[in-house]
């Protein structure tokens, strides 16, 4: 893994009082919903829903809830609801748990 990508991973998932905030880049209208690595300073998630009527946001929240093993009510879009770049809150999870679920290397592991 390249140094610049490792440095970026520490900024993707951040601790918050309620849980963690994840910076996400969403690619709507994908063939299937899946995590697709890093895109700039965000976790890239492909969603199989169109960006109309909030369908892509709903699919993103369902995917994150399943992947992080939390109820759907524990997922909240903090910013970027109308954009591909979003910040999403995952309540009840630690930074380490989320990094492990998405196989992101911790900053200290460089």
Secondary structure, DSSP 8 states (H G I E B T S, - for coil): --HHHHHHHHHHEEEETTEEEEEEEEE-S-SS-EEEEEETTEEEEE-SS-SSTTHHHHHHHHHHHHHHT--GGGEEEEE-TTSSEEEEEEET--HHHHHHHTT---GGG-
